Amino acid sequence: MKKVLLVVLLVLASIGVVSPVLAQGSTRVRPYFRRDGTWVPGHYRTLPDGNFYNNWSTRGNINPFTGREGTRVTPPRYRDSLGGYRYNRYRF
């Protein structure tokens, strides 16, 4: 019985060590109010690195905190200096 308890404790301890390692690419966002008064609850997001494809909302990626699959397939578009719209995978 002591061996089983010891194994269970070791497994739980290893989960506690492994979980932060798996989530190193994330950061916590504190809850806040937007300018228009909308409440945004606290949540986790990927660390900003400028790469659209390294994001939980991109298709093929899975959010480790919610288990939801990403759905976005194209980067957001932005206006260039000539007034046209462009897509840039490294800007979002």
N, C-alpha and C positions, 0 to 999 in steps of 0.2 A: 504494500500500500504506500509506503514511503517513497519507493522508486517511482510509482505512477505520479504521485504528487510532485516529486522533483522534476520529472519530465514535463509535466504540465506547466510548472513554474518557469522552466527553461524555455519552453516554446513561447509563453507569454512575454518573457523578457526579450527574446529574439525579435518578436513582432514589434515591440516598443523601440528596438534599435533600428530595424529595417524600415519601418514606416516613415520616419523623417528623411531617411536617405532617398526613398522613392519620391518624396514630395519636395525635393530641393529645388526643382524648377518652378516653384510656386511662391506666392506671397499673399498675405492676408490683407484685405481691404477693409478698413473700418467703416461702420455704418455712417451715413451722412445725409444731409438734405441738399437737394439740387437748388439752383437759383430760383426755379419756379415753385419751390416748396415740396416737391416730390421726395418722399423718403426712400432711400436706397439702403437695404439691409446689408450687413457685413457679408463678405463672401471671399473666396479664394480665386486667384487668377494666375496665369502664367507670368513669369518674370518678363518684363518688356525687353526684347532684344532686336526689334525692328524687322523680324522675319515673319511674314504672314503665315507661312506653312508650319511654323513652330508655335501653334496656338490650339487650345482645346476646342475652339469653335470651328476649326477647319476639318473638312471631311477626311476621314481616315484616322482621326485622333479621338481618344476617349477621355473625358474628364474623370480623373481618379477619385474625385470627391463625390460626384453625383452619379457616375456611371453612364452619363448621356454621351452619345456619339456626336461629333461635330457635323455641321450641315453646310457650312460655307465652302464654295468652290472657287470663287474669284476674290481677289483682294478688293478692298474698298477703292472707289475711284476718287480722284481729286482733280481740281481745276489746275491746269498748268498756267504759265505766265501769259500765254496767248489766248486764254479763255476757253480752251478745249478741255475735254475730260480725258484723263489717262489713268491707266492702272499701273501700279508699281508694287511688286511683291514685297519690297522691303520698307514700305511706308504704310502705316495704318493709324 
